[in-house]
Amino acid sequence: MAIIATRIDGRLVHGQVANLWTTKLGATRIMVVDDEVAKSDIEKSGQRMAAPASVRLSVLDTKTAADHILNHKYDSQKVFLVAKRPQTLLNLVNAGVDIKEINVGNMSQTDETRHLTKSINVVDDDVKAFNELNDKGVHLVAQMVPGDNATDFMSLLKKTE
């Protein structure tokens, strides 16, 4: 399977993803999956500027990403999949993409969110998507940077329910 890691990060490609995670994982491609960003030339350009020159980058909507993965387009590569929200990853899983583990990294605070950790904030729709992913057997961990210990994400989520 081409997917070597999957991360939720509201910032998508930025310093931690581009430098720390991509290097640690040995990724050869970062796949950003976001329906809105995929429609915006300006946002796609920003993602390209943030990505390391040594790594390929795809910025795809959910349907295209699922089609490419399921049609084995990236099987010869080490793909690091990044999305802003859990619903995007749930949509991929529901389309048949085999995601075994999701690293919940950064989900920024807004007026609508509630605080789980210093870097993870959720709304009710996120909680629902996380529970569905968990029910489908996807292992969820919270880990900001590779040097941090991974924490079971569902135990963090249950503390706030």
DANOR-V673121 format. One line per field, one symbol per residue. psi: psi as a letter, one per 30 degrees, with the letter a starting at -180 (. if undefined). Layout:
BEGIN
psi=???
END
This chain:
BEGIN
psi=kfjflkkkjffbkaeeeeeeeeeefhkfkkjkjkeeeffjeeeeeeeeefkkffklkkjlleeeeeeeefggfgfgljkjkklelfeeeeeeeffgkjjekkjjdkjlkaffllkeaffkklleeeeeeeeeeefggkkklkjeleflkkkjeeeeefff.
END
